[in-house]
């Protein structure tokens, strides 16, 4: 049985994990998914534990998946919104020290990556990044689980992300580096991912010897040729609504449509972390197609997060 090296750890980006730890989470997620679907015995329980789930950005998938995951594990979730934590003059240090007296896990969905890093710095409890403007590690784990379910491999998968160089682009670059997927991000100039994250992904690939190929390009259709997976995300994330019109103009030609999918490998998957702006970054015909696995991704948030929580909580 693999040694659990994740007990008590913080997971703020996928770079906090090694390839072996990513594999540990994915294998645990597969086991949990099978166990709960079959109503099998021997389910792990962490009864008597409490998790603070702090939602400074609202989300259907994040709240429901974390709350259900906690309850499946016997952990009582305490849901906190923007008016409940980090909203007054109290320092991050003081807020976190109070939470530490009540809960065994902190899950934070917020804006700045520096915020979740500050929380982790002061917290005794493990901290999970449930999304920041820069990283979305839980979605990354769910998407790796989904790809492996459908393609039965990760190493060598040709993964193309088309769209804004946002938290999902950053996450996919790191996911590729840790698993050996060949990740290409296609974004317009001025909207490409953080060069620091690109360099980090290349460094992780070399350090772990995964053989991943990392690239950032500006031509989405050239990138799509031969892809095993094409993924996208909204062009204007939460907090960028004022930029929407400018972004729609900048991303002309970046819509994932039937013509772009036809450039990919036969039976290539389409992925989107949702919610989708249909008619902008993706057409109805693609997101509703047989190749679309967007609702598998949504479900797998539950299993990936449940696996991660169980590993962080157990000795």
N, C-alpha and C positions, 0 to 999 in steps of 0.2 A: 504494500500500500504506500503511495507517495507520501512523503513527509509534508505536513502542512506548515509552510514557511510564512503564512499570511496572518497568523493570529496576532491581533492587536495592531495591525498595520493601518496606515492611511493609504487610500487610493485616490489621488488627485488628478493624475493623468495615466494613460496606459504605460508611460515610461517608468512608472513606479513598479511595474511588474517585469519579471524575466520571461523568456519564452516558456520555461517550465511552469511558471506560475500561471501564465495564460492558459496553458494546457490543463493545469489543475482545476481552474475555474470552469473551463468548457466541459471537462469530463464530469465534474460535479453537477453542472447544469443539465447535462444529458441524463445523468442518474436521477436527479430530482424530477425532471420532466416525466420520465418513465414511471417513477415511483408514485407521483401524485395522480397521473392519468390512470394508472392501474389500481389505484387505491390500495397499494401494497403496504405491508407492515414495515416496521423498522424505520419509520420516518424520524429524522433528527428533530430534537426539540430543545429550544433554549428558553423554556418557561421561566418566568420570573424576571426576564430582561425587558428593558424599555429602550425604544429608539426615538430620538427627536428627528422628525422629518420636516425640515425648514424650507418652505417654498416661497422664496422671494421673487421668483418668476413663476406664474401659474402654469400648470401643465396637466392635462388629462392622463397621459401615459405614465408620467413620472410618479404622480401621486398614487394612482391606483395600483401600479405594479409594485411600488415599494410597500404600500400598505398591505397588499395581499401577501407579498413575500414574507413580511414580518409576521403576519398572523399565521401563515403556514408553518412558520418555525416556532410558534408559541411566544413570539416577541410582541409586546404591546406597543403599537406605534402612537406617538404623540405628534399630531400635525400642527405646525405653526406657520402662520402666514406673515405677510409683510408688516402687519401691525403688532406682531407678537414678539419678535426678536430682531435685534440689530436695527431698531427703528427710532430709538430715543438717543439721549446723550451718553448712555452707558457705553463704555469701551468694549471692544471685541474681547479683550482679556477677561473683563468682569463677567460678561454674558456667558462666555464659555465655561468659566470656573463655576458658575451657578448650574449650568446644564450638566456638568460633570458630576454634581452631587445627586442628580436625579436619573440620568440615563446612561446606558451602556454603549450606545452607538449614536453618532451624529451624521445625518444625511443632509447635505446642503445644496440647494439649487439657487444660484445667485448670478450676479453679473460679472464682476471682476474676478479673475483667477487669483489675484492677490488676496481677496477676501477669504476664499476657502483655504488658502495657504496660511493666513493668519489664524484662522480657526484651528487648523491642524497643529500649528505651532504651540498653541496654548492648551489644547485638549488632551486629557488623559485617555478618553474614549477614542476608538477608531473613528476616522472621518472619511466619508465617501463623497466624492464630487458627483452630484446628480445632474450637473450641467453648469458651465460658466460660458462666458463669451469666447473663451479660447479652447476649451476641451470638453469632451462628452464621453468619458471612458466607459460608462455603463452601456451607452448605445453602441460603442465600439465592440464590447464583448458580446452583446446581443447579435450584432451583425456578423461577427465571426462565427457564432453558433449557427446562425441561419445559413451562411455560405457553406459551412461544412455539412450541414444537414442535406443540402441540395446537391452539392458538387462532390461531397465525400472527400474533400481535401482542402487545404489552405495553401500549402507551399506550391508555388508556381502558378497560382490562380492570377489571371490578368484582370486586375480590378481598376476600373476607370471611374473617377469622380468628376462630374461635369457641373460647374457652377461656382458659387461664391467660395473664396478661400477662407472659410469660417472655422468654427469649432469642429465641425464634422470633417472637413478637409484635413485639419491638423490631426484629428483622431485616426483617420484612415491611414495617414502617412506613418504614424507610430504603430498602428496595427500591422501594416505590411512589414515593417522593420522587424517586428517580434515574431512573425509567423512565416516569413518567406514569400508572402504575396508580392506580386509586382504591381505597385500602386502608381498610377499616373493621375495627377490632378490637372484638369483643364479649366482654366479661369482666364477671364479677360485681364489684360495688363491693368494694374491698379487695384485689382481685386484678388490677387493671388495669395496663397497662404504665407504665413510668417516665415521669412527665410531662416530664422533661428530654429523653428520646428523642422523645416526641411533638413537643415544641417544635423539636427538631433536625430532624425530618422536615419539618415545615412550613417551617422556614428554608431547608432544602435545596431544597424545591420552588420557593420564591420565588427563591432565588439562581440556580438553573439553568433556571427557566422551563419546567418539565416539564408543568405543568397538572395534576399529581396532586391528588386530594382525599383528605385525611387525616381520619379520625374515630375516636373511641373512644366506645362506647356500652355499655349494660348489658343490652339486650334482644336475644338472639341470633336470634330468629325474625324480628323486624323487620329486623335487619341482613341476614338471608339472602335477603330478597325481591329477586329479579332478579339475584342474584349470578352471575357467570360462573365463579367458583372459590370453593369453600368449603374451608377448611383448618382443621385442629386439631392438637393435640399433647397429650401426657400431662398430666394434672392435677397430678401430683406428680412433679417431676423428681428426678434422682439427688441424694441428700442430703436429700430432703424426705420420706423414707419415714414418719417419725414423724407427719407431718401428713396422712397419706393419708386417714384416716377423716373428718377435718374438711374436707378439700378435696372429697371426694366429696359431702358434704352441701352445701357451698357452691356446687358446680357442678351441682346438680340443675336440670334443664331445659336444660343446655348440651351434652347428647349430640347428636352429628350423626347423625340417623336418617333414615329414608326420608321422614318428614313434613317435616323441615327441608330436605332436598334438593329436595322437591317445590315448595318456595317459590322456589327459585333459577331461573335462566334455563334453558330447555330445553337438555339436553346439558351442563349445568354440570359442571365437573371437581370431583372430591374429592381433596384432598391431605393427606398426613401424612408427617412426616419419619421416622417409625418410631424405635424400636419402639412398637407400639400396645398399649394396654390395651383389648382388644376387650370390648365391653359396658359400658365406662365412657365415654370421650370419643367413641367411634364404635361403631356396631353392625356386626355381621358383614355384614349385607345391604348396607351402604354401602361398607365397605372392600373387599368382594369384588365390587362391581358393575362394570359396563362403564365407568362414569364415573370409577372410581378409577384414579389414575395413580401410586399410591404406589411401585410397583416401577420405573417409569420414573424417578421422583425418585431412588430409591436408585442406579440405574445412572448417572444423570447427575451424581452426586457425583464419580464417576471422571472424566468428561470435563470438567466445570467446573474441578475441582482440577488436572487435568493441564494444561489451558489456562493456568490461573493460574500454575502452577509454571514452565511454559515461558516465559511472558512475564517473570516475575521473574528468570529465569536467563539469558535471552539479551540480547545487546546490540543 
